[in-house]
Amino acid sequence: MRIINDTITVNTRGSGDLIDITREVSLILDRSGMQTGNLTVFVSGSTAGITTFEYEPGLIEDIRECYEKIAPSHMHYHHDDTWGDANGFSHVRAALTGPSLTIPFQDGKPLLGTWQQVVLAEFDNRPRKRQLTVQIIGE
């Protein structure tokens, strides 16, 4: 059993930026040479998340609209009273999405569905430079 850690750096445009990172994750797995195991993608920070969905324009817009309905950006949040940074909605969205995703792999390939991509969801109200950790455990 081996463990490998690698990173992906992503510059985002701010809230609503949904970035397909499937290719980068797959390249890291390929470079590892591992054939079977699990990989985890984790984003550091409390205003972004990692998820998976079919990455196509209609669904991207549906996801953005869904987040706006669940945690509206122009609503009052108690967090904003504490810090005055007006990004309470970002923290709520990130907490609901979660910071990581674990994907099994076999024959050196992630076991994703045909239309399933790995996506970084940026929720903060400003552009960010995100550091993602990819940890691969396997053989």
C-alpha positions in Angstrom: 0.0 0.0 0.0 1.3 3.4 -1.0 0.2 7.0 -0.2 0.9 9.9 -2.5 0.0 13.6 -2.0 0.0 16.1 -4.8 -1.6 19.5 -5.3 -3.6 21.4 -7.9 -3.6 25.2 -7.9 -6.7 26.9 -9.3 -7.4 30.6 -9.7 -11.1 31.4 -9.4 -13.2 34.3 -10.4 -15.3 34.3 -7.2 -18.8 33.1 -6.3 -20.5 31.0 -8.9 -17.3 29.8 -10.5 -17.6 26.0 -11.1 -14.4 24.6 -12.5 -14.0 21.1 -14.0 -10.8 19.6 -12.4 -11.3 16.0 -13.7 -8.4 16.2 -16.1 -6.0 17.4 -13.5 -7.1 14.8 -11.0 -6.8 12.0 -13.7 -3.3 13.2 -14.6 -2.1 13.0 -11.0 -3.5 9.5 -10.7 -1.8 8.5 -14.0 1.6 9.8 -12.9 1.3 7.9 -9.6 1.3 4.6 -11.5 -1.1 3.1 -9.0 -3.8 0.7 -10.3 -6.3 0.2 -7.5 -7.3 2.2 -4.5 -9.0 5.5 -3.6 -8.2 9.1 -4.3 -9.4 12.1 -2.3 -9.6 15.6 -3.6 -9.7 18.2 -0.8 -9.9 22.0 -1.0 -8.4 24.1 1.8 -10.6 26.9 3.0 -14.1 27.4 4.3 -15.7 29.1 1.3 -15.2 26.5 -1.5 -16.3 22.9 -2.0 -15.6 19.8 -4.1 -18.5 18.0 -5.8 -19.3 16.0 -8.9 -21.9 16.5 -11.6 -22.3 16.4 -15.4 -20.3 19.5 -16.5 -22.4 21.0 -19.2 -23.7 24.6 -19.6 -27.3 24.0 -18.7 -26.5 22.1 -15.5 -23.8 24.6 -14.6 -26.4 27.3 -14.6 -28.9 25.0 -12.8 -26.3 24.4 -10.0 -25.7 28.2 -9.7 -29.4 28.9 -9.4 -29.8 26.1 -6.9 -27.1 27.5 -4.6 -28.7 31.0 -4.9 -32.1 29.5 -3.8 -30.6 27.5 -0.9 -28.3 30.2 0.5 -29.1 33.5 -1.2 -26.2 35.9 -1.6 -28.2 39.0 -0.7 -29.7 37.7 2.5 -28.5 38.7 6.0 -26.1 36.3 7.7 -24.9 36.5 11.3 -21.4 35.7 10.1 -21.4 39.0 8.3 -22.1 40.8 11.6 -19.0 39.1 13.1 -16.5 39.8 10.3 -18.1 42.4 8.1 -17.0 40.6 4.9 -20.4 39.9 3.4 -19.6 36.3 2.6 -21.8 34.4 5.1 -23.6 32.8 2.1 -20.3 31.5 0.9 -19.6 29.7 4.2 -23.1 28.2 4.2 -22.8 26.9 0.6 -19.4 25.4 1.3 -20.6 23.7 4.5 -23.5 22.1 2.5 -21.2 21.0 -0.3 -18.3 19.8 1.7 -14.5 20.2 1.2 -13.7 16.8 -0.2 -14.6 13.9 -2.5 -13.3 10.4 -2.5 -13.2 8.5 -5.7 -12.3 4.8 -6.1 -10.0 3.8 -9.0 -9.3 0.6 -10.8 -6.9 -0.2 -13.6 -5.4 3.2 -13.1 -8.6 5.0 -13.9 -11.1 6.9 -11.7 -14.4 5.0 -11.5 -16.5 8.0 -12.6 -19.6 7.7 -14.6 -19.7 8.5 -18.3 -21.1 12.0 -17.7 -19.6 12.6 -14.2 -16.9 15.2 -13.7 -15.1 16.4 -10.5 -15.8 20.1 -9.9 -14.3 22.8 -7.7 -17.1 25.1 -6.5 -16.0 28.6 -5.6 -18.4 30.4 -3.2 -16.4 33.3 -1.9 -17.5 36.8 -3.0 -14.0 37.5 -4.5 -11.5 35.8 -6.7 -9.3 33.3 -4.9 -6.2 31.2 -5.5 -7.2 27.7 -4.3 -4.9 24.9 -3.2 -6.4 21.5 -3.7 -4.8 18.4 -2.2 -5.1 15.1 -4.1 -4.2 12.1 -1.9 -4.0 8.7 -3.5 -4.0 5.6 -1.4 -3.5 2.2 -3.2 -1.2 0.0 -5.1 
